[in-house]
Amino acid sequence: MKLTKIIIAFSAVIVSALLAVSCTKQTGKEVALEQNNFTNRTFVQVYNATLNATRNYIYVDGSAVTGAAVAYGATFPSTPSNFTVASGVRAFLIRDTSSTILTQPPMSFAENFEANQSYTIFMFDSLTTPKQKTVKNDIVFPDDTTSRIRFANFIFSKNAVPNMDLFSVKRNANVFTNVQTTDVTNYIPHPSSSKTVENDTLYVRATGTTTNLATLTGFAPVRKRSYTLIFRGSYQAASPAKTLSSFSSN
């Protein structure tokens, strides 16, 4: 009788465990598993500045890390956030998974990541000729109340275009000058937004001019965070429009 009771009790525990697993909520939005141990891991985010590319899916070492397409002008994951991969050489594939319209060639590349570092992969150019540039993020947490900003110039043009300046209304001066296409500057300190400090307005201008090509109003950086200000769109065409936007890496 005692043995029978033990077997029944043990079976109940197994059934309870199986029910708990079967009731786990599956959202279908996140494919990459949550990581709690970051030893020998690398933090990565992807920004899509490829003109008209809207159905991008990201794979690392053959495994999908995105559960939804990364649209033009979006980051994966949504900022301020990153996904992690094992450090060392990792194989990336970014492709359009449409079964009917495949106008975007798959983009495969390998990156050698350092452990415990942060990187941004910038996708750029056009739908038929997508390219990528991987940049190491020099994340530093300031000792004061400032934030940090950098400027990424990924405007698209088939012809040569001028270098760009980034003008800050708050500072009444250029904060970055003479930035070439596909260049990403280093981070610099910038006043964070607060109750006593107004939000900033930023203008992109061709170097040495005062004509505004793109505007970002209400820029309100949070203290100790690092932001990328990215210039994207088509330089000559009306669409996609020349745009200045921002995203955070921490």
C-alpha positions in Angstrom: 0.0 0.0 0.0 2.8 2.4 0.9 4.6 1.7 -2.4 1.3 2.4 -4.3 0.9 5.7 -2.6 4.5 6.7 -3.4 4.0 5.9 -7.1 0.7 7.9 -7.2 2.4 10.9 -5.6 5.4 10.7 -7.9 3.0 10.5 -11.0 1.1 13.6 -9.7 4.4 15.6 -9.6 5.3 14.6 -13.2 1.8 15.6 -14.4 2.0 19.0 -12.7 5.4 19.6 -14.2 4.2 18.8 -17.7 1.1 21.0 -17.3 3.4 23.9 -16.2 5.5 23.5 -19.3 2.5 23.2 -21.6 1.0 26.4 -20.2 4.1 28.5 -20.8 3.0 31.6 -22.9 4.5 31.8 -26.4 4.3 35.2 -27.9 6.0 34.4 -31.2 7.8 37.8 -31.1 11.1 36.9 -29.6 13.1 34.0 -31.0 16.4 34.6 -29.2 16.4 32.9 -25.8 16.8 35.2 -22.7 20.3 35.2 -21.4 21.1 35.6 -17.7 24.8 34.6 -17.9 26.8 37.2 -19.9 30.2 35.6 -19.4 32.0 35.5 -22.8 29.0 37.1 -24.4 28.8 40.1 -26.8 26.0 42.7 -26.9 24.6 43.4 -30.4 22.0 45.6 -31.9 21.0 46.1 -35.6 19.8 49.3 -37.3 18.1 49.2 -40.6 18.9 52.2 -42.9 18.6 50.2 -46.1 16.2 52.1 -48.3 12.7 50.4 -48.7 13.9 47.2 -47.0 11.0 46.2 -44.7 11.1 42.4 -44.4 14.5 41.8 -42.9 15.1 38.7 -40.7 18.4 38.1 -38.8 20.1 34.8 -38.3 23.3 34.1 -36.3 25.1 30.9 -36.9 22.1 29.6 -38.7 19.6 30.3 -35.9 16.9 33.0 -36.2 17.1 35.8 -33.6 14.2 37.8 -34.9 10.6 36.7 -34.7 9.3 39.7 -36.7 10.7 41.7 -39.6 13.0 44.6 -38.9 11.5 47.5 -40.8 13.3 50.4 -42.4 14.3 52.9 -39.8 14.0 50.4 -36.9 16.4 48.8 -34.5 16.5 45.2 -33.3 15.9 44.8 -30.4 13.9 47.9 -29.7 16.2 50.4 -27.9 17.6 50.7 -25.4 18.3 47.0 -25.6 20.6 44.5 -27.2 20.7 40.7 -27.9 23.7 38.7 -27.0 25.8 36.2 -28.9 28.8 34.2 -27.9 32.1 36.1 -28.4 34.4 35.1 -31.2 33.6 34.7 -34.9 29.9 34.7 -35.6 28.2 34.1 -39.0 25.3 36.5 -39.8 22.6 36.3 -42.4 20.1 39.0 -43.0 17.5 38.2 -45.6 14.0 38.8 -46.9 11.9 35.7 -46.2 9.0 36.5 -48.5 7.9 33.5 -50.5 6.6 35.6 -53.4 8.7 38.7 -53.8 12.4 38.5 -53.4 13.9 41.7 -54.6 16.4 42.0 -51.7 19.5 39.8 -52.0 20.5 38.0 -48.8 23.4 39.6 -47.0 25.8 37.2 -45.3 28.9 38.2 -43.3 31.1 37.2 -40.4 32.1 39.3 -37.4 34.8 38.6 -34.8 33.3 39.9 -31.5 35.2 40.7 -28.3 33.7 39.4 -25.1 31.7 41.8 -22.9 31.7 44.5 -25.6 28.8 46.2 -27.4 28.4 46.5 -31.2 25.9 48.1 -33.7 25.4 46.6 -37.1 24.2 49.3 -39.5 22.4 48.1 -42.6 22.4 50.7 -45.4 22.4 51.4 -49.2 19.4 50.2 -51.2 17.0 47.3 -51.5 18.8 45.8 -54.5 22.4 46.4 -53.1 22.2 46.1 -49.3 25.3 46.6 -47.3 26.4 46.5 -43.7 28.9 48.1 -41.4 29.7 46.9 -37.9 30.9 49.4 -35.3 32.1 48.8 -31.8 30.2 50.9 -29.3 32.5 52.7 -26.9 30.0 52.8 -24.0 31.2 54.9 -21.1 29.0 55.9 -18.2 29.7 59.5 -17.4 30.5 60.5 -13.8 28.3 63.6 -14.2 24.7 64.1 -15.5 25.6 64.3 -19.2 24.6 61.8 -21.9 26.8 60.9 -24.9 26.0 61.2 -28.6 27.6 60.2 -31.9 26.7 60.9 -35.5 26.2 58.2 -38.2 25.9 59.4 -41.8 24.1 56.7 -43.9 22.4 59.0 -46.5 21.9 57.2 -49.8 23.1 58.5 -53.1 24.3 57.0 -56.4 26.4 60.0 -56.9 29.0 61.8 -54.7 27.4 64.0 -52.0 29.0 66.5 -49.6 30.2 65.6 -46.1 27.8 66.6 -43.3 27.7 68.7 -40.2 25.4 68.2 -37.2 24.3 71.5 -35.6 22.9 71.8 -32.0 20.5 74.6 -31.2 21.2 74.2 -27.5 24.9 74.7 -28.0 24.5 77.1 -31.0 27.3 75.3 -32.7 28.2 72.3 -34.8 28.8 69.2 -32.6 30.1 67.2 -35.5 31.7 68.4 -38.7 32.8 67.0 -42.1 31.4 63.5 -41.6 31.6 61.4 -44.7 28.9 59.0 -45.9 28.9 55.7 -44.0 31.1 57.2 -41.3 30.2 56.8 -37.6 31.9 59.2 -35.2 33.1 58.6 -31.7 30.8 59.5 -28.8 31.1 62.9 -27.2 29.4 64.3 -24.0 26.1 66.1 -24.5 23.8 67.8 -22.0 21.0 65.5 -20.9 17.4 66.7 -20.7 16.0 67.8 -17.3 13.4 70.1 -15.8 15.9 72.9 -16.0 17.5 72.1 -19.3 15.4 72.4 -22.5 15.3 69.7 -25.1 17.6 70.1 -28.1 16.9 70.7 -31.8 19.4 69.2 -34.2 20.0 70.0 -37.9 22.0 68.1 -40.5 23.7 70.4 -43.0 26.2 70.0 -45.8 29.5 70.9 -44.4 30.1 74.7 -44.5 26.5 75.6 -45.2 23.5 76.7 -43.2 20.8 74.9 -45.2 18.9 72.3 -43.1 18.7 69.0 -44.8 17.0 67.2 -41.9 15.8 68.2 -38.5 15.3 66.4 -35.2 13.2 68.4 -32.7 12.6 67.6 -29.0 15.8 65.5 -28.6 15.7 64.6 -24.9 18.7 62.4 -24.0 18.6 60.7 -20.7 21.6 61.1 -18.4 24.4 58.5 -18.7 22.9 57.0 -21.9 24.7 56.8 -25.2 22.8 57.8 -28.3 23.4 57.5 -32.1 22.0 60.3 -34.3 21.6 58.8 -37.7 21.1 60.6 -41.0 19.3 58.3 -43.6 17.0 58.4 -46.6 17.6 59.4 -50.2 19.8 62.5 -50.8 18.3 63.3 -54.3 14.8 61.7 -54.3 11.8 62.8 -52.3 11.2 59.3 -50.9 12.4 58.0 -48.6 12.8 61.5 -47.2 16.1 62.7 -45.6 15.6 61.9 -42.0 17.5 62.5 -38.7 16.6 60.1 -35.9 18.1 58.8 -32.7 18.4 55.5 -30.8 20.1 54.4 -27.6 22.6 51.6 -27.1 22.3 51.4 -23.3 
